[in-house]
Amino acid sequence: MSLFGDGLEAAVQKAFTRPAPRSAGARMRYLVRQLKGTKAVAQMLRISQRTVERYVKDQIRRPRADLAQRLEAAVRERWQPRVRERARRQAATTTGLVIDTRARFGFTAAPGTTDDARIRHLTLALPPQYAARFFDAQDAGASEQQLRALAGEALGEVYFRDGGRRAHGLEVEFTDVEFEL
């Protein structure tokens, strides 16, 4: 996934009510229940059906590194879908999202002015309409670049333009991103 997409996913995962299975056997049993059989799990993880059965019976306890990553990602992707959907719906309708980022952020201005583009560390609460746009874009398969442009637009509106109360018509730059949440 992407830096911004991972951040959206992490925000949704904070709403989980129970921890996901941690051992390889528990994760495999969970996937077998979800996909209704060992054959489907084997095809999804690109391993043999017999290997899946061994994990289910705890005959194998430690997967190879690449299999462990695929297994963890598959469980994380399917874990608590109703809780995940409720958290997304709540963020998109009432609570919004909090973005914490360190990036080159600003707009074209005279060198040395306070609004000139520079590295800034921003932690801002975005209104629900932006959360809805982020989740819709993510569901539509938006690229990292598109999500970053949407974040720049949202941060520019909330941070520089203050919801339309100042700095009208400015084009905001959002580049050199070091981290996003």
Sequence and secondary structure as in RCSB ss.txt:
>XXXX:A:sequence
MSLFGDGLEAAVQKAFTRPAPRSAGARMRYLVRQLKGTKAVAQMLRISQRTVERYVKDQIRRPRADLAQRLEAAV
RERWQPRVRERARRQAATTTGLVIDTRARFGFTAAPGTTDDARIRHLTLALPPQYAARFFDAQDAGASEQQLRAL
AGEALGEVYFRDGGRRAHGLEVEFTDVEFEL
>XXXX:A:secstr
  HHHHHHHHHHHTT SS    SHHHHHHHHHHHHTSHHHHHHHHTS HHHHHHHHTTS     HHHHHHHHHHH
HHHS HHHHHHHHHHIIIII EEEEEEEEEEES  TTSTTB EEEEEEEEE HHHHHHHHHHHHTT  HHHHHHH
HHHHHIIIIISGGGTSSTT  EEEEEEEEE 
